[in-house]
Amino acid sequence: YQTSHLKLTMDGTTLLDIPGCFNPGKFGFFNRSQANVTYSNFIYTPMSDFKFVTNDSVCLGQSIAPDILCTSTGINPYQTIIWSFGDGATTTNVTSTQHTYASAGIYNLKLYVQDYLGCADSVTKPVQIFDPSFSLGNDTSICPSSTTTFSPNNTNVGDSYSWNSGENTANITKGIIGDYILTITDANNCTAKDTVNLSYMPFQP
């Protein structure tokens, strides 16, 4: 018996296997030869598991939202709940929570639970945070009738590019002064933006 699973096996044969959400409680059996029957080898285990309300992979700045399975139905058999997000942050005694990571990477999100009997369990799942941030470098000055090329300092397979000047390539060459803004969208649909200014050098006789 678990919070989200009922399973009964006898002599190697599975008689009952039902997923769902179940309140803590008791169970019993009825038979026609009670005096000659011995019940044994019953195992009770708490079960810690959670799902993501949003996704387990998000863009930097977005929050992950883990939720303990079945507790949204009003079932909460746990006395102690500890969420460890893998970046040093923790939160306790809530069945659902949100967390925003400060930098990109893969983190191990761990849920630890303990019930009123003192039985404990934990589960760990990876969380990935994507960040397509880049830089176009410093503002640039050129002589009139000259050109310069702008390009992001890092690119990845699957990135798409959108310049405010209309181009959809990573690199552009320009000789008209003004601000040039590049928006990069990565394969995970995360976006980042940077701006660089192009000006003319002061005239020096």
C-alpha positions in Angstrom: 0.0 0.0 0.0 1.3 3.4 -1.0 -0.2 6.8 -1.3 -0.6 6.5 -5.0 -0.5 2.7 -5.6 -2.3 -0.4 -4.3 -0.7 -3.8 -5.1 -1.3 -7.3 -3.9 0.8 -10.2 -4.8 0.3 -13.8 -3.6 2.7 -16.7 -4.4 4.3 -14.7 -7.2 1.0 -13.8 -8.8 -0.2 -10.2 -8.9 -3.9 -10.2 -7.8 -4.4 -6.4 -7.5 -2.5 -3.5 -9.1 -4.3 -0.2 -9.0 -2.7 3.2 -9.5 -4.5 6.2 -8.0 -4.6 8.4 -4.9 -5.5 6.7 -1.6 -6.0 7.8 2.0 -4.0 6.2 4.8 -6.1 3.5 6.3 -6.6 -0.2 7.2 -7.3 -3.2 5.1 -8.5 -6.8 5.9 -9.3 -10.2 4.4 -12.2 -12.6 4.7 -12.0 -16.3 4.2 -13.9 -19.5 5.1 -11.2 -21.2 7.1 -10.0 -18.4 9.4 -8.6 -20.8 12.1 -6.3 -22.4 9.6 -4.9 -19.3 8.0 -1.8 -17.2 8.9 -1.2 -13.8 7.4 2.4 -12.7 7.0 4.9 -10.7 5.0 2.9 -7.5 4.8 5.1 -4.5 3.9 4.2 -0.9 4.4 6.3 1.8 2.8 5.7 5.5 2.5 6.2 6.8 -1.0 7.7 10.1 -2.0 7.0 11.2 -5.6 6.1 14.4 -7.3 5.2 15.9 -10.6 5.9 19.2 -12.2 2.9 21.5 -12.6 4.8 23.3 -15.4 8.0 21.5 -16.8 11.2 20.1 -15.4 13.1 22.1 -18.0 12.6 25.9 -18.1 14.3 29.1 -19.2 16.4 31.1 -16.8 14.1 33.4 -14.9 11.1 31.0 -15.0 10.1 29.0 -12.0 9.7 25.2 -11.6 6.6 24.1 -9.7 6.9 20.6 -8.1 3.8 19.1 -6.5 3.6 15.9 -4.4 1.5 13.4 -6.1 -2.1 13.0 -4.8 -1.8 15.8 -2.2 -3.8 18.1 -4.4 -6.8 15.9 -3.7 -6.6 16.7 0.0 -4.5 13.6 1.0 -1.3 14.4 2.9 -0.1 11.5 5.0 3.3 13.2 5.8 4.3 14.9 9.0 7.6 16.2 7.5 8.2 17.4 4.0 11.6 18.8 2.8 12.3 20.1 -0.7 16.0 20.5 -1.6 16.5 22.3 -4.9 20.1 21.4 -5.5 21.4 25.0 -5.4 21.5 25.3 -1.6 17.9 26.4 -1.2 15.3 24.4 0.7 11.7 24.7 1.8 9.7 22.6 4.3 6.3 21.3 5.1 4.5 22.3 1.9 3.0 19.9 -0.6 3.6 22.1 -3.6 6.1 24.9 -4.1 7.9 27.1 -6.7 11.5 27.9 -7.1 13.5 30.1 -9.5 17.2 29.3 -10.1 19.8 32.1 -10.4 21.9 30.4 -13.2 21.6 27.9 -15.9 22.5 24.2 -15.4 21.2 20.9 -14.3 20.1 20.6 -10.7 19.0 17.6 -8.5 15.7 18.4 -6.9 15.1 16.1 -3.9 11.9 15.5 -2.0 12.2 13.9 1.5 9.0 12.8 3.4 8.4 11.2 6.8 5.0 10.0 8.0 3.5 9.9 11.4 5.0 6.4 12.0 8.5 7.8 11.5 8.9 6.0 8.1 10.7 8.0 5.6 11.4 8.0 1.9 13.0 10.3 -0.7 13.1 10.8 -4.5 15.4 12.9 -6.6 14.7 14.2 -10.1 16.9 16.4 -12.4 15.9 19.9 -13.3 17.4 21.7 -16.3 17.6 25.5 -16.6 18.4 26.9 -20.1 20.0 30.3 -20.7 20.8 31.5 -24.3 22.4 34.7 -23.1 25.1 36.2 -25.3 26.9 39.5 -25.9 27.4 41.6 -29.1 30.4 43.3 -27.5 31.1 46.9 -26.9 29.6 49.8 -28.9 31.5 50.6 -32.0 32.6 53.6 -34.0 33.5 53.7 -37.7 34.6 56.2 -40.3 31.9 57.3 -42.7 31.6 55.0 -45.7 33.1 52.2 -43.7 31.3 49.1 -42.4 31.6 46.7 -39.4 30.3 43.3 -38.6 28.3 42.4 -35.6 28.0 38.8 -34.3 27.1 37.1 -30.9 29.9 35.8 -28.9 28.3 32.3 -28.7 25.9 30.3 -30.8 24.4 26.9 -30.5 22.8 24.4 -32.9 19.1 25.1 -33.2 19.4 28.9 -32.4 17.3 31.3 -34.5 18.2 35.0 -34.9 16.2 38.1 -35.4 17.8 41.6 -35.8 15.8 44.7 -35.6 17.2 45.6 -39.0 15.4 42.6 -40.5 18.1 40.0 -40.9 17.8 36.4 -39.6 21.4 35.5 -39.6 23.9 35.3 -36.8 26.2 37.9 -38.3 25.4 41.2 -40.0 27.6 43.9 -41.6 26.5 47.5 -41.3 27.6 51.0 -42.1 24.6 53.0 -41.0 24.8 54.4 -37.5 22.2 53.5 -34.9 21.3 50.8 -32.4 21.3 47.1 -33.6 19.3 44.7 -31.5 19.6 40.9 -31.8 17.2 38.4 -30.3 18.2 34.8 -30.1 15.7 32.0 -29.6 17.3 28.6 -28.7 16.0 25.1 -29.4 14.1 25.2 -26.1 12.2 28.4 -27.1 14.2 30.4 -24.5 15.1 33.9 -25.7 17.9 36.4 -25.0 18.5 39.9 -26.3 21.4 42.3 -26.6 22.0 45.8 -28.1 25.0 47.4 -29.7 25.4 51.0 -30.9 27.2 52.0 -34.1 28.4 55.6 -34.4 30.7 57.7 -36.5 34.2 58.5 -35.3 34.6 62.3 -34.5 36.2 64.2 -37.4 39.9 64.9 -36.7 41.6 67.3 -39.1 
